[in-house]
Amino acid sequence: MKKLLKLTGGSFAGRKLYVPETGVRPATNRTREAIFSTLQSYFPGGMMGRSVLDLFAGTGSLGLEALSRGADRVTFVDSRAESVRAIRRNLDILGFEAEVVRDDAGCFIKGRDRIDFELIFMDPPYSYRKCGVLVKLLRSRVPADMKVVLVYERAFQEELPDFGEGILNLKRKRYGQTELLYYSI
């Protein structure tokens, strides 16, 4: 592992994150700054006290950014052992405690009766083709009275994905070949 990324905001802004040598595509500083700036309009008070799920966590940069900005609880999920090691190492260095789960995102969600996170990051490999199924599964596990924002990063495509009823697209923003989609689920 080598140091490649820095946290962009919060109490640990500027701190370096360890990144696995291969197999991850970390959200860039620009992308993370844009995400957290946009989230301010959905979460008054920012990340303070929020609960966050970081699916396909990779380096954990999105969840770690949320912790740095005041999130109370973050769960990181990734299927790769090298990613899980990097996330745990980053948590240790920063002194944060969080749940880190080595599992397939779909299996993790299926294994839970409730998904009680206010914010969900979903940054799968661009080749991943099961996002529609995954989002519908998430929706089935979110309590009806809970407001949840999903931030989905993907390679830009002309058409928005159809995630079905009850899932509302809030915003779409393109950064070169990458786009960020914000949903209420």
KAZI-V99608 format. One record per pair of residues at least 4 apart in sequence whose C-alpha atoms are under 6 Angstrom apart, sorted by the first residue. I is the first residue (numbers start at 1). J is the second residue. Records with the same first field share a line. If there is no record, write none. Layout:
# KAZI-V99608
I=J ; J
This chain:
# KAZI-V99608
1=19 ; 20 ; 21
2=18 ; 19
3=17 ; 18
5=16 ; 17
6=14 ; 15 ; 16 ; 17
7=13 ; 14 ; 15 ; 65
8=13
9=13
10=68 ; 69
11=68
12=68
19=59
24=58
27=31
40=46
47=69 ; 70 ; 71
48=70 ; 71
49=71 ; 72
50=71 ; 72
51=72 ; 73 ; 74 ; 117 ; 118
52=74 ; 117 ; 119 ; 120
53=74 ; 75 ; 120
54=63 ; 76 ; 120 ; 121
55=77 ; 121 ; 122
56=77 ; 78 ; 123 ; 124
57=76 ; 77 ; 78
58=83
59=83 ; 87
60=64 ; 87
61=65
66=71
67=71
74=98
75=99 ; 100
76=100
77=101 ; 102
78=102 ; 103
79=102 ; 103 ; 104
91=95 ; 96
114=141 ; 142
115=141 ; 142
118=148
119=148 ; 149 ; 150
120=150
121=150 ; 151
122=152
123=152 ; 153
126=154 ; 155
132=163
139=185
148=184 ; 185
149=183 ; 184
150=182 ; 183
151=181 ; 182
152=180 ; 181
153=179 ; 180
154=178 ; 179
155=177 ; 178
156=177 ; 178 ; 179
167=184 ; 185
168=183 ; 184
169=182 ; 183
170=182 ; 183
171=181 ; 182
172=180 ; 181
173=179 ; 180
174=178 ; 179
175=179
